[in-house]
């Protein structure tokens, strides 16, 4: 039997950051953070809510900016900034939960998925000789070649 029958078809290279699975998942996280922070107490409008939104938006924004950078080091630097913002969000979710402002379990799970994808994408950038990184599939990130 031909083993190539079981191989997934190659994905086309990303034309835009919007084609990246990691950016899509990070954007989904931002939308969920906006929904959560809209329900925080009014006294948190210029505190926790604003800080959490800023850090959340920074994740997909840095992925987008890094997408168009040319060198590995430059691309990786933007992914590193995104990873830092991701960790900042992780803390804000812990704080939100500990202050009794809401259940953050689903957001924490979503953030963990973004974290794994971002780590895999960054590793692919650093180890790649080509820039066809957008062809990385969900299988590769979750337990396959990059997991």
C-alpha positions as CSV (number, residue, x, y, z in Angstrom):
1,X,0.0,0.0,0.0
2,X,1.3,3.5,-0.9
3,X,2.1,5.4,2.3
4,X,1.6,8.7,0.6
5,X,-2.2,8.0,0.6
6,X,-2.2,8.6,4.3
7,X,-0.1,11.8,4.2
8,X,-2.1,15.1,4.5
9,X,-2.0,17.3,1.5
10,X,0.4,20.3,1.8
11,X,-1.3,23.5,2.7
12,X,-0.7,26.6,0.6
13,X,1.7,29.2,2.0
14,X,0.1,32.0,3.9
15,X,-0.4,35.2,2.0
16,X,-1.4,37.2,5.0
17,X,-1.0,36.8,8.8
18,X,-4.8,36.1,8.8
19,X,-4.0,32.7,7.1
20,X,-1.9,31.6,10.2
21,X,-3.8,29.3,12.5
22,X,-1.9,30.7,15.5
23,X,-3.1,34.3,14.6
24,X,-6.7,33.1,14.2
25,X,-6.6,31.4,17.6
26,X,-5.0,34.4,19.3
27,X,-7.7,36.7,17.7
28,X,-10.4,34.4,19.1
29,X,-8.7,34.8,22.6
30,X,-8.9,38.6,22.2
31,X,-12.6,38.6,21.4
32,X,-13.2,36.4,24.5
33,X,-11.1,38.7,26.7
34,X,-13.2,41.7,25.5
35,X,-16.4,39.8,26.4
36,X,-15.0,38.9,29.9
37,X,-13.7,42.4,30.6
38,X,-17.1,44.0,29.6
39,X,-18.6,42.2,32.6
40,X,-15.9,43.2,35.2
41,X,-16.9,45.7,37.9
42,X,-16.9,49.3,36.9
43,X,-14.0,50.2,39.2
44,X,-11.8,47.9,37.0
45,X,-12.5,49.9,33.8
46,X,-9.2,51.6,33.9
47,X,-7.3,48.9,35.8
48,X,-7.5,45.2,35.3
49,X,-9.9,45.5,32.3
50,X,-7.7,47.9,30.3
51,X,-4.5,46.0,31.2
52,X,-5.9,42.6,30.2
53,X,-7.3,44.0,26.9
54,X,-4.0,45.7,26.0
55,X,-2.0,42.5,26.7
56,X,-4.4,40.3,24.8
57,X,-4.4,42.5,21.8
58,X,-0.6,42.5,21.8
59,X,-0.5,38.7,21.1
60,X,-2.1,38.7,17.6
61,X,-0.7,42.1,16.8
62,X,2.8,41.0,17.3
63,X,2.2,37.8,15.3
64,X,0.8,40.0,12.5
65,X,3.8,42.3,12.6
66,X,6.3,39.5,12.8
67,X,4.7,37.8,9.8
68,X,6.1,40.4,7.4
69,X,9.5,40.6,8.9
70,X,12.3,39.2,6.7
71,X,14.9,37.6,8.9
72,X,14.5,34.7,11.4
73,X,15.8,36.8,14.3
74,X,13.4,39.6,13.6
75,X,10.4,37.3,13.1
76,X,11.3,35.4,16.3
77,X,11.6,38.7,18.3
78,X,8.0,39.6,17.5
79,X,6.9,36.1,18.5
80,X,8.8,36.5,21.7
81,X,7.0,39.7,22.5
82,X,3.7,37.9,21.8
83,X,4.8,35.1,24.2
84,X,5.5,37.7,26.9
85,X,2.1,39.3,26.4
86,X,0.5,35.8,26.6
87,X,2.2,35.2,30.0
88,X,0.9,38.6,31.2
89,X,-2.6,37.5,30.2
90,X,-2.1,34.3,32.0
91,X,-1.5,36.3,35.2
92,X,-4.5,38.5,34.6
93,X,-6.8,35.5,34.3
94,X,-5.5,34.2,37.6
95,X,-6.1,37.5,39.2
96,X,-9.6,37.8,37.7
97,X,-10.4,34.4,39.1
98,X,-8.9,35.1,42.5
99,X,-10.8,38.4,42.9
100,X,-14.0,36.5,42.2
101,X,-14.8,38.4,39.1
102,X,-15.7,35.4,37.1
103,X,-14.8,31.9,36.0
104,X,-11.7,32.0,33.7
105,X,-11.3,28.3,33.0
106,X,-12.4,28.4,29.4
107,X,-10.2,31.4,28.6
108,X,-7.3,29.8,30.4
109,X,-7.8,26.7,28.2
110,X,-7.9,28.8,25.1
111,X,-4.8,30.7,26.1
112,X,-3.0,27.4,26.7
113,X,-3.9,26.4,23.1
114,X,-2.5,29.7,21.8
115,X,0.6,29.2,23.8
116,X,1.3,25.8,22.4
117,X,0.7,27.0,18.8
118,X,2.9,30.1,19.3
119,X,5.7,28.0,20.8
120,X,5.5,25.7,17.8
121,X,5.4,28.5,15.3
122,X,8.4,30.2,16.9
123,X,10.4,26.9,16.9
124,X,9.5,26.5,13.3
125,X,10.8,30.0,12.5
126,X,14.1,29.4,14.3
127,X,14.7,26.0,12.7
128,X,13.4,26.6,9.2
129,X,15.4,27.3,6.1
130,X,12.4,28.4,4.2
131,X,9.6,30.8,5.0
132,X,6.8,28.5,4.0
133,X,5.9,28.3,7.7
134,X,2.2,28.9,7.1
135,X,1.9,25.4,5.8
136,X,2.2,24.2,9.4
137,X,-0.9,22.3,10.1
138,X,-2.9,21.9,13.3
139,X,-1.7,18.2,13.4
140,X,2.0,19.4,13.3
141,X,1.4,21.7,16.2
142,X,-0.6,19.3,18.4
143,X,1.5,16.3,18.9
144,X,2.9,15.8,15.4
145,X,6.2,17.0,14.1
146,X,6.3,20.1,16.3
147,X,4.5,18.9,19.4
